[in-house]
Amino acid sequence: MEGYPLDASSGSHFFHNVTSMQVGYFSIQQELSGNYIKWDVLKDQKVIQKTKFFNHVRFDKPLEVKMDGKQRFAVVEV
């Protein structure tokens, strides 16, 4: 959200749990070059629930998430 940057968690317990369960985790920091969200794609999806803080949307087909934690690269494909 513009003007409200969120830092990724850096808690050791959080990362221990994530890595030991082999859960993929990434954050998008739009202020860094190459990081972006295609907001227009999200806005075109069916809204399931809208609140003050988030919109829950549903895609027609499942998203495909590809991650390479060693190279610090991730992409979500529609």
A tleap script that builds the chain and sets N, CA, C and O, in Angstrom:
source leaprc.protein.ff14SB
mol = sequence {
  NMET GLU GLY TYR PRO LEU ASP ALA SER SER
  GLY SER HIE PHE PHE HIE ASN VAL THR SER
  MET GLN VAL GLY TYR PHE SER ILE GLN GLN
  GLU LEU SER GLY ASN TYR ILE LYS TRP ASP
  VAL LEU LYS ASP GLN LYS VAL ILE GLN LYS
  THR LYS PHE PHE ASN HIE VAL ARG PHE ASP
  LYS PRO LEU GLU VAL LYS MET ASP GLY LYS
  GLN ARG PHE ALA VAL VAL GLU CVAL
}
set mol.1.N position { 0.851 -1.169 0.000 }
set mol.1.CA position { 0.000 0.000 0.000 }
set mol.1.C position { 0.898 1.235 0.000 }
set mol.1.O position { 1.831 1.342 0.796 }
set mol.2.N position { 0.606 2.143 -0.888 }
set mol.2.CA position { 1.414 3.346 -0.997 }
set mol.2.C position { 1.386 4.133 0.309 }
set mol.2.O position { 0.322 4.356 0.887 }
set mol.3.N position { 2.546 4.545 0.760 }
set mol.3.CA position { 2.644 5.317 1.993 }
set mol.3.C position { 2.538 4.478 3.260 }
set mol.3.O position { 2.536 5.027 4.362 }
set mol.4.N position { 2.448 3.153 3.121 }
set mol.4.CA position { 2.317 2.269 4.275 }
set mol.4.C position { 3.146 1.005 4.020 }
set mol.4.O position { 2.586 -0.086 3.914 }
set mol.5.N position { 4.476 1.143 3.921 }
set mol.5.CA position { 5.309 -0.023 3.618 }
set mol.5.C position { 5.318 -1.020 4.774 }
set mol.5.O position { 5.401 -0.633 5.940 }
set mol.6.N position { 5.234 -2.279 4.445 }
set mol.6.CA position { 5.286 -3.335 5.453 }
set mol.6.C position { 6.586 -4.096 5.300 }
set mol.6.O position { 6.944 -4.507 4.196 }
set mol.7.N position { 7.284 -4.284 6.388 }
set mol.7.CA position { 8.506 -5.070 6.366 }
set mol.7.C position { 8.158 -6.541 6.510 }
set mol.7.O position { 7.242 -6.911 7.246 }
set mol.8.N position { 8.906 -7.375 5.792 }
set mol.8.CA position { 8.731 -8.817 5.942 }
set mol.8.C position { 9.155 -9.221 7.349 }
set mol.8.O position { 10.034 -8.596 7.942 }
set mol.9.N position { 8.529 -10.266 7.879 }
set mol.9.CA position { 8.875 -10.729 9.221 }
set mol.9.C position { 10.320 -11.195 9.257 }
set mol.9.O position { 10.797 -11.829 8.316 }
set mol.10.N position { 11.004 -10.887 10.322 }
set mol.10.CA position { 12.374 -11.362 10.489 }
set mol.10.C position { 12.526 -12.128 11.800 }
set mol.10.O position { 13.637 -12.278 12.307 }
set mol.11.N position { 11.438 -12.600 12.338 }
set mol.11.CA position { 11.489 -13.356 13.576 }
set mol.11.C position { 12.073 -14.742 13.371 }
set mol.11.O position { 11.718 -15.431 12.414 }
set mol.12.N position { 12.963 -15.154 14.257 }
set mol.12.CA position { 13.644 -16.440 14.086 }
set mol.12.C position { 12.682 -17.618 14.179 }
set mol.12.O position { 12.843 -18.595 13.447 }
set mol.13.N position { 11.683 -17.552 15.063 }
set mol.13.CA position { 10.721 -18.656 15.164 }
set mol.13.C position { 9.914 -18.777 13.880 }
set mol.13.O position { 9.644 -19.881 13.407 }
set mol.14.N position { 9.534 -17.641 13.324 }
set mol.14.CA position { 8.784 -17.649 12.071 }
set mol.14.C position { 9.589 -18.359 10.989 }
set mol.14.O position { 9.073 -19.262 10.330 }
set mol.15.N position { 10.845 -17.964 10.798 }
set mol.15.CA position { 11.649 -18.564 9.741 }
set mol.15.C position { 12.000 -20.014 10.028 }
set mol.15.O position { 12.112 -20.812 9.098 }
set mol.16.N position { 12.173 -20.369 11.273 }
set mol.16.CA position { 12.409 -21.778 11.602 }
set mol.16.C position { 11.211 -22.615 11.172 }
set mol.16.O position { 11.377 -23.664 10.551 }
set mol.17.N position { 10.004 -22.157 11.500 }
set mol.17.CA position { 8.808 -22.909 11.133 }
set mol.17.C position { 8.634 -22.979 9.613 }
set mol.17.O position { 8.306 -24.034 9.069 }
set mol.18.N position { 8.851 -21.871 8.945 }
set mol.18.CA position { 8.690 -21.830 7.490 }
set mol.18.C position { 9.677 -22.774 6.811 }
set mol.18.O position { 9.290 -23.553 5.940 }
set mol.19.N position { 10.939 -22.710 7.199 }
set mol.19.CA position { 11.939 -23.546 6.535 }
set mol.19.C position { 11.783 -25.015 6.905 }
set mol.19.O position { 11.940 -25.878 6.041 }
set mol.20.N position { 11.483 -25.323 8.151 }
set mol.20.CA position { 11.365 -26.727 8.546 }
set mol.20.C position { 10.150 -27.400 7.912 }
set mol.20.O position { 10.148 -28.615 7.716 }
set mol.21.N position { 9.119 -26.619 7.591 }
set mol.21.CA position { 7.932 -27.177 6.936 }
set mol.21.C position { 7.984 -26.998 5.415 }
set mol.21.O position { 7.026 -27.327 4.714 }
set mol.22.N position { 9.093 -26.481 4.916 }
set mol.22.CA position { 9.307 -26.256 3.491 }
set mol.22.C position { 8.166 -25.454 2.859 }
set mol.22.O position { 7.647 -25.797 1.797 }
set mol.23.N position { 7.796 -24.373 3.553 }
set mol.23.CA position { 6.748 -23.475 3.075 }
set mol.23.C position { 7.407 -22.324 2.331 }
set mol.23.O position { 8.340 -21.701 2.838 }
set mol.24.N position { 6.921 -22.045 1.135 }
set mol.24.CA position { 7.446 -20.918 0.386 }
set mol.24.C position { 6.934 -19.612 0.966 }
set mol.24.O position { 5.757 -19.501 1.310 }
set mol.25.N position { 7.802 -18.636 1.075 }
set mol.25.CA position { 7.445 -17.338 1.651 }
set mol.25.C position { 8.174 -16.257 0.880 }
set mol.25.O position { 9.392 -16.316 0.714 }
set mol.26.N position { 7.434 -15.275 0.411 }
set mol.26.CA position { 8.084 -14.129 -0.206 }
set mol.26.C position { 7.227 -12.898 -0.019 }
set mol.26.O position { 6.016 -12.979 0.192 }
set mol.27.N position { 7.888 -11.757 -0.102 }
set mol.27.CA position { 7.180 -10.491 -0.010 }
set mol.27.C position { 7.518 -9.663 -1.239 }
set mol.27.O position { 8.541 -9.882 -1.888 }
set mol.28.N position { 6.663 -8.727 -1.546 }
set mol.28.CA position { 6.860 -7.869 -2.705 }
set mol.28.C position { 7.141 -6.469 -2.199 }
set mol.28.O position { 6.289 -5.839 -1.572 }
set mol.29.N position { 8.324 -5.995 -2.473 }
set mol.29.CA position { 8.731 -4.654 -2.076 }
set mol.29.C position { 8.811 -3.815 -3.339 }
set mol.29.O position { 9.828 -3.808 -4.033 }
set mol.30.N position { 7.721 -3.104 -3.632 }
set mol.30.CA position { 7.617 -2.395 -4.895 }
set mol.30.C position { 8.643 -1.280 -5.053 }
set mol.30.O position { 8.905 -0.822 -6.165 }
set mol.31.N position { 9.224 -0.845 -3.932 }
set mol.31.CA position { 10.238 0.204 -4.034 }
set mol.31.C position { 11.557 -0.333 -4.597 }
set mol.31.O position { 12.427 0.452 -4.974 }
set mol.32.N position { 11.716 -1.651 -4.657 }
set mol.32.CA position { 12.908 -2.259 -5.231 }
set mol.32.C position { 12.670 -2.556 -6.715 }
set mol.32.O position { 11.582 -2.977 -7.108 }
set mol.33.N position { 13.661 -2.338 -7.497 }
set mol.33.CA position { 13.563 -2.560 -8.936 }
set mol.33.C position { 13.228 -4.019 -9.235 }
set mol.33.O position { 13.823 -4.931 -8.662 }
set mol.34.N position { 12.281 -4.228 -10.127 }
set mol.34.CA position { 11.918 -5.580 -10.545 }
set mol.34.C position { 10.807 -6.208 -9.736 }
set mol.34.O position { 10.306 -7.265 -10.120 }
set mol.35.N position { 10.397 -5.604 -8.632 }
set mol.35.CA position { 9.291 -6.121 -7.828 }
set mol.35.C position { 8.028 -5.351 -8.186 }
set mol.35.O position { 8.017 -4.120 -8.151 }
set mol.36.N position { 6.974 -6.063 -8.528 }
set mol.36.CA position { 5.743 -5.364 -8.860 }
set mol.36.C position { 4.531 -6.284 -8.726 }
set mol.36.O position { 4.656 -7.508 -8.698 }
set mol.37.N position { 3.385 -5.674 -8.645 }
set mol.37.CA position { 2.097 -6.370 -8.622 }
set mol.37.C position { 1.275 -5.819 -9.774 }
set mol.37.O position { 1.212 -4.605 -9.967 }
set mol.38.N position { 0.654 -6.685 -10.527 }
set mol.38.CA position { -0.232 -6.246 -11.607 }
set mol.38.C position { -1.618 -5.995 -10.997 }
set mol.38.O position { -2.491 -6.863 -11.015 }
set mol.39.N position { -1.790 -4.787 -10.460 }
set mol.39.CA position { -3.024 -4.435 -9.766 }
set mol.39.C position { -4.242 -4.554 -10.672 }
set mol.39.O position { -5.319 -4.924 -10.204 }
set mol.40.N position { -4.095 -4.249 -11.956 }
set mol.40.CA position { -5.232 -4.328 -12.873 }
set mol.40.C position { -5.749 -5.757 -12.983 }
set mol.40.O position { -6.953 -5.969 -13.126 }
set mol.41.N position { -4.853 -6.741 -12.918 }
set mol.41.CA position { -5.273 -8.146 -12.965 }
set mol.41.C position { -6.077 -8.486 -11.710 }
set mol.41.O position { -7.106 -9.157 -11.798 }
set mol.42.N position { -5.622 -8.032 -10.552 }
set mol.42.CA position { -6.346 -8.288 -9.304 }
set mol.42.C position { -7.712 -7.608 -9.306 }
set mol.42.O position { -8.704 -8.191 -8.868 }
set mol.43.N position { -7.757 -6.371 -9.801 }
set mol.43.CA position { -9.022 -5.628 -9.809 }
set mol.43.C position { -10.062 -6.234 -10.739 }
set mol.43.O position { -11.257 -5.988 -10.577 }
set mol.44.N position { -9.616 -7.031 -11.719 }
set mol.44.CA position { -10.541 -7.659 -12.671 }
set mol.44.C position { -11.158 -8.964 -12.156 }
set mol.44.O position { -11.988 -9.564 -12.839 }
set mol.45.N position { -10.759 -9.408 -10.957 }
set mol.45.CA position { -11.245 -10.691 -10.434 }
set mol.45.C position { -12.544 -10.509 -9.657 }
set mol.45.O position { -12.882 -9.415 -9.204 }
set mol.46.N position { -13.260 -11.629 -9.521 }
set mol.46.CA position { -14.521 -11.624 -8.775 }
set mol.46.C position { -14.238 -11.347 -7.298 }
set mol.46.O position { -13.408 -12.018 -6.685 }
set mol.47.N position { -14.930 -10.357 -6.730 }
set mol.47.CA position { -14.754 -10.012 -5.321 }
set mol.47.C position { -15.630 -10.926 -4.470 }
set mol.47.O position { -16.846 -10.986 -4.655 }
set mol.48.N position { -15.008 -11.629 -3.545 }
set mol.48.CA position { -15.708 -12.522 -2.617 }
set mol.48.C position { -16.088 -11.748 -1.358 }
set mol.48.O position { -17.198 -11.884 -0.844 }
set mol.49.N position { -15.145 -10.927 -0.868 }
set mol.49.CA position { -15.389 -10.114 0.321 }
set mol.49.C position { -14.525 -8.868 0.241 }
set mol.49.O position { -13.355 -8.940 -0.135 }
set mol.50.N position { -15.094 -7.736 0.590 }
set mol.50.CA position { -14.359 -6.470 0.599 }
set mol.50.C position { -14.493 -5.854 1.982 }
set mol.50.O position { -15.599 -5.687 2.496 }
set mol.51.N position { -13.351 -5.518 2.581 }
set mol.51.CA position { -13.343 -4.877 3.892 }
set mol.51.C position { -12.518 -3.598 3.794 }
set mol.51.O position { -12.031 -3.234 2.724 }
set mol.52.N position { -12.376 -2.943 4.903 }
set mol.52.CA position { -11.575 -1.716 4.948 }
set mol.52.C position { -10.111 -1.999 4.615 }
set mol.52.O position { -9.438 -1.147 4.036 }
set mol.53.N position { -9.606 -3.189 4.972 }
set mol.53.CA position { -8.190 -3.489 4.857 }
set mol.53.C position { -7.806 -4.448 3.742 }
set mol.53.O position { -6.635 -4.504 3.368 }
set mol.54.N position { -8.748 -5.200 3.203 }
set mol.54.CA position { -8.383 -6.139 2.141 }
set mol.54.C position { -9.585 -6.462 1.263 }
set mol.54.O position { -10.739 -6.269 1.645 }
set mol.55.N position { -9.269 -6.960 0.076 }
set mol.55.CA position { -10.275 -7.513 -0.834 }
set mol.55.C position { -9.950 -8.980 -1.036 }
set mol.55.O position { -8.820 -9.321 -1.383 }
set mol.56.N position { -10.909 -9.839 -0.828 }
set mol.56.CA position { -10.757 -11.266 -1.077 }
set mol.56.C position { -11.318 -11.504 -2.470 }
set mol.56.O position { -12.511 -11.310 -2.705 }
set mol.57.N position { -10.456 -11.924 -3.397 }
set mol.57.CA position { -10.892 -12.147 -4.773 }
set mol.57.C position { -10.709 -13.610 -5.142 }
set mol.57.O position { -9.964 -14.345 -4.494 }
set mol.58.N position { -11.406 -14.017 -6.200 }
set mol.58.CA position { -11.300 -15.398 -6.683 }
set mol.58.C position { -11.003 -15.381 -8.170 }
set mol.58.O position { -11.658 -14.683 -8.944 }
set mol.59.N position { -10.004 -16.163 -8.554 }
set mol.59.CA position { -9.650 -16.325 -9.952 }
set mol.59.C position { -10.450 -17.478 -10.550 }
set mol.59.O position { -10.844 -18.398 -9.834 }
set mol.60.N position { -10.688 -17.432 -11.855 }
set mol.60.CA position { -11.417 -18.511 -12.526 }
set mol.60.C position { -10.631 -19.818 -12.503 }
set mol.60.O position { -11.207 -20.898 -12.369 }
set mol.61.N position { -9.315 -19.709 -12.636 }
set mol.61.CA position { -8.444 -20.883 -12.635 }
set mol.61.C position { -7.403 -20.711 -11.528 }
set mol.61.O position { -7.106 -19.584 -11.134 }
set mol.62.N position { -6.850 -21.809 -11.023 }
set mol.62.CA position { -5.816 -21.705 -9.987 }
set mol.62.C position { -4.598 -20.926 -10.488 }
set mol.62.O position { -4.267 -20.962 -11.673 }
set mol.63.N position { -3.952 -20.236 -9.584 }
set mol.63.CA position { -2.712 -19.540 -9.891 }
set mol.63.C position { -1.558 -20.527 -9.803 }
set mol.63.O position { -1.618 -21.506 -9.059 }
set mol.64.N position { -0.514 -20.262 -10.566 }
set mol.64.CA position { 0.682 -21.090 -10.490 }
set mol.64.C position { 1.782 -20.249 -9.861 }
set mol.64.O position { 2.120 -19.180 -10.368 }
set mol.65.N position { 2.344 -20.736 -8.749 }
set mol.65.CA position { 3.387 -20.016 -8.027 }
set mol.65.C position { 4.702 -20.770 -8.230 }
set mol.65.O position { 4.809 -21.964 -7.948 }
set mol.66.N position { 5.693 -20.038 -8.726 }
set mol.66.CA position { 7.016 -20.621 -8.932 }
set mol.66.C position { 8.002 -19.839 -8.073 }
set mol.66.O position { 8.026 -18.609 -8.084 }
set mol.67.N position { 8.819 -20.590 -7.325 }
set mol.67.CA position { 9.779 -19.948 -6.424 }
set mol.67.C position { 11.122 -20.651 -6.497 }
set mol.67.O position { 11.197 -21.867 -6.673 }
set mol.68.N position { 12.177 -19.866 -6.359 }
set mol.68.CA position { 13.525 -20.386 -6.194 }
set mol.68.C position { 14.143 -19.595 -5.048 }
set mol.68.O position { 14.649 -18.489 -5.243 }
set mol.69.N position { 14.095 -20.169 -3.864 }
set mol.69.CA position { 14.576 -19.480 -2.679 }
set mol.69.C position { 16.068 -19.225 -2.687 }
set mol.69.O position { 16.525 -18.239 -2.109 }
set mol.70.N position { 16.844 -20.094 -3.331 }
set mol.70.CA position { 18.293 -19.909 -3.367 }
set mol.70.C position { 18.675 -18.721 -4.233 }
set mol.70.O position { 19.632 -18.010 -3.927 }
set mol.71.N position { 17.927 -18.500 -5.326 }
set mol.71.CA position { 18.212 -17.361 -6.195 }
set mol.71.C position { 17.346 -16.144 -5.863 }
set mol.71.O position { 17.464 -15.093 -6.492 }
set mol.72.N position { 16.474 -16.304 -4.865 }
set mol.72.CA position { 15.584 -15.222 -4.405 }
set mol.72.C position { 14.723 -14.698 -5.560 }
set mol.72.O position { 14.697 -13.503 -5.856 }
set mol.73.N position { 14.012 -15.650 -6.207 }
set mol.73.CA position { 13.179 -15.321 -7.343 }
set mol.73.C position { 11.826 -16.010 -7.183 }
set mol.73.O position { 11.757 -17.179 -6.804 }
set mol.74.N position { 10.762 -15.282 -7.474 }
set mol.74.CA position { 9.422 -15.880 -7.416 }
set mol.74.C position { 8.519 -15.176 -8.422 }
set mol.74.O position { 8.706 -13.998 -8.728 }
set mol.75.N position { 7.541 -15.917 -8.929 }
set mol.75.CA position { 6.565 -15.361 -9.857 }
set mol.75.C position { 5.239 -16.075 -9.630 }
set mol.75.O position { 5.207 -17.270 -9.337 }
set mol.76.N position { 4.145 -15.329 -9.769 }
set mol.76.CA position { 2.807 -15.902 -9.685 }
set mol.76.C position { 2.180 -15.705 -11.058 }
set mol.76.O position { 2.045 -14.578 -11.534 }
set mol.77.N position { 1.797 -16.817 -11.694 }
set mol.77.CA position { 1.238 -16.747 -13.043 }
set mol.77.C position { -0.262 -16.986 -13.005 }
set mol.77.O position { -0.764 -17.841 -12.274 }
set mol.78.N position { -0.960 -16.203 -13.817 }
set mol.78.CA position { -2.419 -16.341 -13.942 }
set mol.78.C position { -2.708 -17.289 -15.080 }
set mol.78.O position { -3.871 -17.562 -15.376 }
savepdb mol mol.pdb
quit
